[in-house]
């Protein structure tokens, strides 16, 4: 749904005779998959960093006391 406005914009441009290259159409098809994989990567990194962040928080708390 996030990329629907882009698809609609390309469709609108084509109604006025401005055709986009096939590469653009292919990218619009691939974007949702790439976006999902980017979000999944972000979650994996966040999960792997969480213990490190918790350790750092504990270290800072101990130094403050």
PyMOL Python script that loads the backbone (N, CA, C, O; Angstrom):
from pymol import cmd

cmd.read_pdbstr("""\
ATOM      1  N   UNK A   1       0.830  -1.207   0.000  1.00  0.00           N
ATOM      2  CA  UNK A   1       0.000   0.000   0.000  1.00  0.00           C
ATOM      3  C   UNK A   1       0.866   1.261   0.000  1.00  0.00           C
ATOM      4  O   UNK A   1       0.443   2.315  -0.474  1.00  0.00           O
ATOM      5  N   UNK A   2       2.081   1.140   0.536  1.00  0.00           N
ATOM      6  CA  UNK A   2       2.943   2.311   0.608  1.00  0.00           C
ATOM      7  C   UNK A   2       3.394   2.764  -0.785  1.00  0.00           C
ATOM      8  O   UNK A   2       3.662   3.946  -0.996  1.00  0.00           O
ATOM      9  N   UNK A   3       3.477   1.836  -1.723  1.00  0.00           N
ATOM     10  CA  UNK A   3       3.971   2.161  -3.055  1.00  0.00           C
ATOM     11  C   UNK A   3       2.847   2.387  -4.061  1.00  0.00           C
ATOM     12  O   UNK A   3       3.109   2.654  -5.233  1.00  0.00           O
ATOM     13  N   UNK A   4       1.609   2.282  -3.614  1.00  0.00           N
ATOM     14  CA  UNK A   4       0.474   2.500  -4.510  1.00  0.00           C
ATOM     15  C   UNK A   4       0.457   3.919  -5.096  1.00  0.00           C
ATOM     16  O   UNK A   4       0.169   4.074  -6.283  1.00  0.00           O
ATOM     17  N   UNK A   5       0.756   4.961  -4.301  1.00  0.00           N
ATOM     18  CA  UNK A   5       0.766   6.305  -4.917  1.00  0.00           C
ATOM     19  C   UNK A   5       1.778   6.428  -6.053  1.00  0.00           C
ATOM     20  O   UNK A   5       1.522   7.126  -7.035  1.00  0.00           O
ATOM     21  N   UNK A   6       2.914   5.763  -5.931  1.00  0.00           N
ATOM     22  CA  UNK A   6       3.886   5.796  -7.031  1.00  0.00           C
ATOM     23  C   UNK A   6       3.330   5.106  -8.273  1.00  0.00           C
ATOM     24  O   UNK A   6       3.484   5.591  -9.394  1.00  0.00           O
ATOM     25  N   UNK A   7       2.682   3.968  -8.051  1.00  0.00           N
ATOM     26  CA  UNK A   7       2.094   3.246  -9.187  1.00  0.00           C
ATOM     27  C   UNK A   7       0.997   4.084  -9.838  1.00  0.00           C
ATOM     28  O   UNK A   7       0.870   4.120 -11.062  1.00  0.00           O
ATOM     29  N   UNK A   8       0.211   4.754  -9.004  1.00  0.00           N
ATOM     30  CA  UNK A   8      -0.858   5.599  -9.537  1.00  0.00           C
ATOM     31  C   UNK A   8      -0.273   6.781 -10.315  1.00  0.00           C
ATOM     32  O   UNK A   8      -0.825   7.192 -11.335  1.00  0.00           O
ATOM     33  N   UNK A   9       0.838   7.318  -9.830  1.00  0.00           N
ATOM     34  CA  UNK A   9       1.492   8.441 -10.517  1.00  0.00           C
ATOM     35  C   UNK A   9       1.989   7.997 -11.888  1.00  0.00           C
ATOM     36  O   UNK A   9       1.830   8.726 -12.867  1.00  0.00           O
ATOM     37  N   UNK A  10       2.587   6.816 -11.970  1.00  0.00           N
ATOM     38  CA  UNK A  10       3.062   6.293 -13.253  1.00  0.00           C
ATOM     39  C   UNK A  10       1.881   6.065 -14.191  1.00  0.00           C
ATOM     40  O   UNK A  10       1.960   6.360 -15.384  1.00  0.00           O
ATOM     41  N   UNK A  11       0.780   5.535 -13.642  1.00  0.00           N
ATOM     42  CA  UNK A  11      -0.412   5.310 -14.463  1.00  0.00           C
ATOM     43  C   UNK A  11      -0.975   6.637 -14.962  1.00  0.00           C
ATOM     44  O   UNK A  11      -1.390   6.739 -16.116  1.00  0.00           O
ATOM     45  N   UNK A  12      -0.991   7.654 -14.099  1.00  0.00           N
ATOM     46  CA  UNK A  12      -1.487   8.965 -14.501  1.00  0.00           C
ATOM     47  C   UNK A  12      -0.613   9.567 -15.594  1.00  0.00           C
ATOM     48  O   UNK A  12      -1.121  10.123 -16.568  1.00  0.00           O
ATOM     49  N   UNK A  13       0.696   9.456 -15.429  1.00  0.00           N
ATOM     50  CA  UNK A  13       1.597   9.974 -16.449  1.00  0.00           C
ATOM     51  C   UNK A  13       1.391   9.267 -17.791  1.00  0.00           C
ATOM     52  O   UNK A  13       1.471   9.889 -18.850  1.00  0.00           O
ATOM     53  N   UNK A  14       1.124   7.958 -17.731  1.00  0.00           N
ATOM     54  CA  UNK A  14       0.932   7.219 -18.987  1.00  0.00           C
ATOM     55  C   UNK A  14      -0.361   7.638 -19.682  1.00  0.00           C
ATOM     56  O   UNK A  14      -0.459   7.564 -20.907  1.00  0.00           O
ATOM     57  N   UNK A  15      -1.359   8.080 -18.903  1.00  0.00           N
ATOM     58  CA  UNK A  15      -2.591   8.556 -19.545  1.00  0.00           C
ATOM     59  C   UNK A  15      -2.344   9.854 -20.312  1.00  0.00           C
ATOM     60  O   UNK A  15      -3.085  10.179 -21.241  1.00  0.00           O
ATOM     61  N   UNK A  16      -1.304  10.597 -19.925  1.00  0.00           N
ATOM     62  CA  UNK A  16      -0.952  11.829 -20.622  1.00  0.00           C
ATOM     63  C   UNK A  16       0.173  11.614 -21.632  1.00  0.00           C
ATOM     64  O   UNK A  16       0.767  12.570 -22.132  1.00  0.00           O
ATOM     65  N   UNK A  17       0.454  10.347 -21.922  1.00  0.00           N
ATOM     66  CA  UNK A  17       1.409  10.039 -22.970  1.00  0.00           C
ATOM     67  C   UNK A  17       2.852   9.968 -22.514  1.00  0.00           C
ATOM     68  O   UNK A  17       3.749   9.800 -23.339  1.00  0.00           O
ATOM     69  N   UNK A  18       3.091  10.090 -21.236  1.00  0.00           N
ATOM     70  CA  UNK A  18       4.457   9.993 -20.704  1.00  0.00           C
ATOM     71  C   UNK A  18       4.708   8.562 -20.252  1.00  0.00           C
ATOM     72  O   UNK A  18       4.372   8.182 -19.130  1.00  0.00           O
ATOM     73  N   UNK A  19       5.286   7.798 -21.117  1.00  0.00           N
ATOM     74  CA  UNK A  19       5.556   6.395 -20.789  1.00  0.00           C
ATOM     75  C   UNK A  19       6.870   6.266 -20.031  1.00  0.00           C
ATOM     76  O   UNK A  19       7.878   6.875 -20.390  1.00  0.00           O
ATOM     77  N   UNK A  20       6.837   5.479 -19.003  1.00  0.00           N
ATOM     78  CA  UNK A  20       8.034   5.198 -18.217  1.00  0.00           C
ATOM     79  C   UNK A  20       8.749   3.984 -18.802  1.00  0.00           C
ATOM     80  O   UNK A  20       8.106   3.099 -19.367  1.00  0.00           O
ATOM     81  N   UNK A  21      10.058   3.937 -18.671  1.00  0.00           N
ATOM     82  CA  UNK A  21      10.784   2.762 -19.161  1.00  0.00           C
ATOM     83  C   UNK A  21      10.342   1.505 -18.404  1.00  0.00           C
ATOM     84  O   UNK A  21       9.850   1.577 -17.277  1.00  0.00           O
ATOM     85  N   UNK A  22      10.525   0.380 -19.039  1.00  0.00           N
ATOM     86  CA  UNK A  22      10.135  -0.894 -18.437  1.00  0.00           C
ATOM     87  C   UNK A  22      10.866  -1.110 -17.112  1.00  0.00           C
ATOM     88  O   UNK A  22      10.343  -1.748 -16.198  1.00  0.00           O
ATOM     89  N   UNK A  23      12.068  -0.574 -17.024  1.00  0.00           N
ATOM     90  CA  UNK A  23      12.855  -0.708 -15.785  1.00  0.00           C
ATOM     91  C   UNK A  23      12.105  -0.101 -14.586  1.00  0.00           C
ATOM     92  O   UNK A  23      12.139  -0.652 -13.486  1.00  0.00           O
ATOM     93  N   UNK A  24      11.443   1.012 -14.806  1.00  0.00           N
ATOM     94  CA  UNK A  24      10.670   1.663 -13.742  1.00  0.00           C
ATOM     95  C   UNK A  24       9.521   0.773 -13.307  1.00  0.00           C
ATOM     96  O   UNK A  24       9.269   0.624 -12.112  1.00  0.00           O
ATOM     97  N   UNK A  25       8.824   0.183 -14.262  1.00  0.00           N
ATOM     98  CA  UNK A  25       7.707  -0.704 -13.938  1.00  0.00           C
ATOM     99  C   UNK A  25       8.199  -1.914 -13.150  1.00  0.00           C
ATOM    100  O   UNK A  25       7.549  -2.350 -12.200  1.00  0.00           O
ATOM    101  N   UNK A  26       9.357  -2.458 -13.551  1.00  0.00           N
ATOM    102  CA  UNK A  26       9.915  -3.608 -12.848  1.00  0.00           C
ATOM    103  C   UNK A  26      10.318  -3.226 -11.420  1.00  0.00           C
ATOM    104  O   UNK A  26      10.105  -3.997 -10.484  1.00  0.00           O
ATOM    105  N   UNK A  27      10.895  -2.048 -11.261  1.00  0.00           N
ATOM    106  CA  UNK A  27      11.282  -1.596  -9.922  1.00  0.00           C
ATOM    107  C   UNK A  27      10.065  -1.407  -9.036  1.00  0.00           C
ATOM    108  O   UNK A  27      10.103  -1.733  -7.849  1.00  0.00           O
ATOM    109  N   UNK A  28       8.991  -0.885  -9.598  1.00  0.00           N
ATOM    110  CA  UNK A  28       7.769  -0.724  -8.816  1.00  0.00           C
ATOM    111  C   UNK A  28       7.197  -2.072  -8.390  1.00  0.00           C
ATOM    112  O   UNK A  28       6.582  -2.184  -7.329  1.00  0.00           O
ATOM    113  N   UNK A  29       7.399  -3.080  -9.210  1.00  0.00           N
ATOM    114  CA  UNK A  29       6.948  -4.426  -8.830  1.00  0.00           C
ATOM    115  C   UNK A  29       7.825  -5.005  -7.731  1.00  0.00           C
ATOM    116  O   UNK A  29       7.331  -5.698  -6.842  1.00  0.00           O
ATOM    117  N   UNK A  30       9.134  -4.722  -7.788  1.00  0.00           N
ATOM    118  CA  UNK A  30      10.086  -5.304  -6.846  1.00  0.00           C
ATOM    119  C   UNK A  30      10.185  -4.543  -5.526  1.00  0.00           C
ATOM    120  O   UNK A  30      10.611  -5.111  -4.521  1.00  0.00           O
ATOM    121  N   UNK A  31       9.801  -3.278  -5.512  1.00  0.00           N
ATOM    122  CA  UNK A  31       9.959  -2.453  -4.320  1.00  0.00           C
ATOM    123  C   UNK A  31       9.324  -3.031  -3.060  1.00  0.00           C
ATOM    124  O   UNK A  31       9.980  -3.047  -2.019  1.00  0.00           O
ATOM    125  N   UNK A  32       8.088  -3.503  -3.103  1.00  0.00           N
ATOM    126  CA  UNK A  32       7.500  -4.039  -1.861  1.00  0.00           C
ATOM    127  C   UNK A  32       8.304  -5.198  -1.276  1.00  0.00           C
ATOM    128  O   UNK A  32       8.459  -5.288  -0.058  1.00  0.00           O
ATOM    129  N   UNK A  33       8.814  -6.080  -2.124  1.00  0.00           N
ATOM    130  CA  UNK A  33       9.622  -7.199  -1.635  1.00  0.00           C
ATOM    131  C   UNK A  33      10.919  -6.699  -1.007  1.00  0.00           C
ATOM    132  O   UNK A  33      11.322  -7.167   0.057  1.00  0.00           O
ATOM    133  N   UNK A  34      11.563  -5.752  -1.669  1.00  0.00           N
ATOM    134  CA  UNK A  34      12.809  -5.192  -1.127  1.00  0.00           C
ATOM    135  C   UNK A  34      12.550  -4.478   0.191  1.00  0.00           C
ATOM    136  O   UNK A  34      13.357  -4.571   1.116  1.00  0.00           O
ATOM    137  N   UNK A  35      11.442  -3.773   0.282  1.00  0.00           N
ATOM    138  CA  UNK A  35      11.112  -3.055   1.497  1.00  0.00           C
ATOM    139  C   UNK A  35      10.875  -4.038   2.640  1.00  0.00           C
ATOM    140  O   UNK A  35      11.334  -3.813   3.760  1.00  0.00           O
ATOM    141  N   UNK A  36      10.160  -5.124   2.360  1.00  0.00           N
ATOM    142  CA  UNK A  36       9.917  -6.133   3.393  1.00  0.00           C
ATOM    143  C   UNK A  36      11.224  -6.759   3.869  1.00  0.00           C
ATOM    144  O   UNK A  36      11.410  -6.967   5.068  1.00  0.00           O
ATOM    145  N   UNK A  37      12.120  -7.057   2.952  1.00  0.00           N
ATOM    146  CA  UNK A  37      13.391  -7.654   3.353  1.00  0.00           C
ATOM    147  C   UNK A  37      14.231  -6.656   4.146  1.00  0.00           C
ATOM    148  O   UNK A  37      14.962  -7.052   5.053  1.00  0.00           O
ATOM    149  N   UNK A  38      14.137  -5.374   3.817  1.00  0.00           N
ATOM    150  CA  UNK A  38      14.854  -4.352   4.578  1.00  0.00           C
ATOM    151  C   UNK A  38      14.300  -4.251   5.996  1.00  0.00           C
ATOM    152  O   UNK A  38      15.063  -4.128   6.954  1.00  0.00           O
ATOM    153  N   UNK A  39      12.981  -4.304   6.133  1.00  0.00           N
ATOM    154  CA  UNK A  39      12.382  -4.261   7.468  1.00  0.00           C
ATOM    155  C   UNK A  39      12.778  -5.489   8.284  1.00  0.00           C
ATOM    156  O   UNK A  39      13.050  -5.377   9.480  1.00  0.00           O
ATOM    157  N   UNK A  40      12.812  -6.661   7.647  1.00  0.00           N
ATOM    158  CA  UNK A  40      13.214  -7.874   8.351  1.00  0.00           C
ATOM    159  C   UNK A  40      14.665  -7.789   8.795  1.00  0.00           C
ATOM    160  O   UNK A  40      14.997  -8.204   9.905  1.00  0.00           O
ATOM    161  N   UNK A  41      15.534  -7.257   7.942  1.00  0.00           N
ATOM    162  CA  UNK A  41      16.927  -7.076   8.306  1.00  0.00           C
ATOM    163  C   UNK A  41      17.053  -6.128   9.497  1.00  0.00           C
ATOM    164  O   UNK A  41      17.837  -6.370  10.415  1.00  0.00           O
ATOM    165  N   UNK A  42      16.288  -5.069   9.473  1.00  0.00           N
ATOM    166  CA  UNK A  42      16.296  -4.107  10.569  1.00  0.00           C
ATOM    167  C   UNK A  42      15.892  -4.776  11.882  1.00  0.00           C
ATOM    168  O   UNK A  42      16.507  -4.529  12.920  1.00  0.00           O
ATOM    169  N   UNK A  43      14.882  -5.607  11.840  1.00  0.00           N
ATOM    170  CA  UNK A  43      14.441  -6.308  13.054  1.00  0.00           C
ATOM    171  C   UNK A  43      15.509  -7.272  13.553  1.00  0.00           C
ATOM    172  O   UNK A  43      15.730  -7.375  14.760  1.00  0.00           O
ATOM    173  N   UNK A  44      16.174  -7.980  12.640  1.00  0.00           N
ATOM    174  CA  UNK A  44      17.231  -8.911  13.053  1.00  0.00           C
ATOM    175  C   UNK A  44      18.394  -8.165  13.691  1.00  0.00           C
ATOM    176  O   UNK A  44      18.949  -8.613  14.694  1.00  0.00           O
ATOM    177  N   UNK A  45      18.759  -7.038  13.114  1.00  0.00           N
ATOM    178  CA  UNK A  45      19.850  -6.246  13.679  1.00  0.00           C
ATOM    179  C   UNK A  45      19.446  -5.699  15.045  1.00  0.00           C
ATOM    180  O   UNK A  45      20.242  -5.703  15.984  1.00  0.00           O
ATOM    181  N   UNK A  46      18.220  -5.236  15.146  1.00  0.00           N
ATOM    182  CA  UNK A  46      17.730  -4.704  16.417  1.00  0.00           C
ATOM    183  C   UNK A  46      17.761  -5.784  17.498  1.00  0.00           C
ATOM    184  O   UNK A  46      18.153  -5.519  18.634  1.00  0.00           O
ATOM    185  N   UNK A  47      17.349  -6.992  17.143  1.00  0.00           N
ATOM    186  CA  UNK A  47      17.364  -8.095  18.108  1.00  0.00           C
ATOM    187  C   UNK A  47      18.783  -8.490  18.497  1.00  0.00           C
ATOM    188  O   UNK A  47      19.031  -8.838  19.651  1.00  0.00           O
ATOM    189  N   UNK A  48      19.699  -8.442  17.572  1.00  0.00           N
ATOM    190  CA  UNK A  48      21.071  -8.829  17.890  1.00  0.00           C
ATOM    191  C   UNK A  48      21.799  -7.750  18.682  1.00  0.00           C
ATOM    192  O   UNK A  48      22.745  -8.053  19.409  1.00  0.00           O
ATOM    193  N   UNK A  49      21.373  -6.497  18.552  1.00  0.00           N
ATOM    194  CA  UNK A  49      22.011  -5.401  19.269  1.00  0.00           C
ATOM    195  C   UNK A  49      21.405  -5.210  20.662  1.00  0.00           C
ATOM    196  O   UNK A  49      22.058  -4.648  21.541  1.00  0.00           O
ATOM    197  N   UNK A  50      20.194  -5.658  20.873  1.00  0.00           N
ATOM    198  CA  UNK A  50      19.505  -5.435  22.146  1.00  0.00           C
ATOM    199  C   UNK A  50      20.313  -5.920  23.349  1.00  0.00           C
ATOM    200  O   UNK A  50      20.415  -5.178  24.326  1.00  0.00           O
ATOM    201  N   UNK A  51      20.891  -7.122  23.334  1.00  0.00           N
ATOM    202  CA  UNK A  51      21.693  -7.541  24.491  1.00  0.00           C
ATOM    203  C   UNK A  51      22.910  -6.641  24.724  1.00  0.00           C
ATOM    204  O   UNK A  51      23.275  -6.371  25.868  1.00  0.00           O
ATOM    205  N   UNK A  52      23.529  -6.184  23.646  1.00  0.00           N
ATOM    206  CA  UNK A  52      24.669  -5.287  23.777  1.00  0.00           C
ATOM    207  C   UNK A  52      24.243  -3.960  24.403  1.00  0.00           C
ATOM    208  O   UNK A  52      24.950  -3.402  25.242  1.00  0.00           O
ATOM    209  N   UNK A  53      23.103  -3.473  23.992  1.00  0.00           N
ATOM    210  CA  UNK A  53      22.597  -2.229  24.565  1.00  0.00           C
ATOM    211  C   UNK A  53      22.276  -2.410  26.046  1.00  0.00           C
ATOM    212  O   UNK A  53      22.574  -1.534  26.858  1.00  0.00           O
ATOM    213  N   UNK A  54      21.676  -3.532  26.396  1.00  0.00           N
ATOM    214  CA  UNK A  54      21.347  -3.800  27.794  1.00  0.00           C
ATOM    215  C   UNK A  54      22.618  -3.871  28.638  1.00  0.00           C
ATOM    216  O   UNK A  54      22.653  -3.344  29.750  1.00  0.00           O
ATOM    217  N   UNK A  55      23.645  -4.509  28.124  1.00  0.00           N
ATOM    218  CA  UNK A  55      24.911  -4.572  28.848  1.00  0.00           C
ATOM    219  C   UNK A  55      25.498  -3.179  29.045  1.00  0.00           C
ATOM    220  O   UNK A  55      26.016  -2.858  30.115  1.00  0.00           O
ATOM    221  N   UNK A  56      25.414  -2.371  28.020  1.00  0.00           N
ATOM    222  CA  UNK A  56      25.946  -1.006  28.116  1.00  0.00           C
ATOM    223  C   UNK A  56      25.153  -0.188  29.136  1.00  0.00           C
ATOM    224  O   UNK A  56      25.734   0.592  29.890  1.00  0.00           O
ATOM    225  N   UNK A  57      23.856  -0.358  29.162  1.00  0.00           N
ATOM    226  CA  UNK A  57      23.017   0.339  30.143  1.00  0.00           C
ATOM    227  C   UNK A  57      23.424  -0.078  31.551  1.00  0.00           C
ATOM    228  O   UNK A  57      23.568   0.770  32.432  1.00  0.00           O
ATOM    229  N   UNK A  58      23.609  -1.377  31.769  1.00  0.00           N
ATOM    230  CA  UNK A  58      24.017  -1.861  33.089  1.00  0.00           C
ATOM    231  C   UNK A  58      25.375  -1.300  33.483  1.00  0.00           C
ATOM    232  O   UNK A  58      25.582  -0.932  34.639  1.00  0.00           O
ATOM    233  N   UNK A  59      26.296  -1.231  32.539  1.00  0.00           N
ATOM    234  CA  UNK A  59      27.625  -0.680  32.814  1.00  0.00           C
ATOM    235  C   UNK A  59      27.525   0.788  33.217  1.00  0.00           C
ATOM    236  O   UNK A  59      28.181   1.221  34.164  1.00  0.00           O
ATOM    237  N   UNK A  60      26.715   1.542  32.506  1.00  0.00           N
ATOM    238  CA  UNK A  60      26.543   2.964  32.817  1.00  0.00           C
ATOM    239  C   UNK A  60      25.894   3.131  34.189  1.00  0.00           C
ATOM    240  O   UNK A  60      26.292   4.006  34.958  1.00  0.00           O
ATOM    241  N   UNK A  61      24.896   2.297  34.505  1.00  0.00           N
ATOM    242  CA  UNK A  61      24.244   2.368  35.813  1.00  0.00           C
ATOM    243  C   UNK A  61      25.258   2.100  36.930  1.00  0.00           C
ATOM    244  O   UNK A  61      25.274   2.803  37.940  1.00  0.00           O
ATOM    245  N   UNK A  62      26.092   1.096  36.745  1.00  0.00           N
ATOM    246  CA  UNK A  62      27.098   0.767  37.766  1.00  0.00           C
ATOM    247  C   UNK A  62      28.100   1.908  37.937  1.00  0.00           C
ATOM    248  O   UNK A  62      28.506   2.221  39.056  1.00  0.00           O
ATOM    249  N   UNK A  63      28.496   2.527  36.825  1.00  0.00           N
ATOM    250  CA  UNK A  63      29.436   3.647  36.915  1.00  0.00           C
ATOM    251  C   UNK A  63      28.809   4.851  37.621  1.00  0.00           C
ATOM    252  O   UNK A  63      29.500   5.582  38.330  1.00  0.00           O
ATOM    253  N   UNK A  64      27.526   5.055  37.433  1.00  0.00           N
ATOM    254  CA  UNK A  64      26.850   6.191  38.062  1.00  0.00           C
ATOM    255  C   UNK A  64      26.681   5.972  39.559  1.00  0.00           C
ATOM    256  O   UNK A  64      26.656   6.940  40.319  1.00  0.00           O
ATOM    257  N   UNK A  65      26.566   4.754  39.989  1.00  0.00           N
ATOM    258  CA  UNK A  65      26.382   4.464  41.418  1.00  0.00           C
ATOM    259  C   UNK A  65      27.728   4.524  42.073  1.00  0.00           C
ATOM    260  O   UNK A  65      27.836   4.315  43.282  1.00  0.00           O
TER     261      UNK A  65
END
""", "prot")
cmd.dss("prot")
cmd.show_as("cartoon", "prot")
cmd.util.cbc("prot")
cmd.orient("prot")
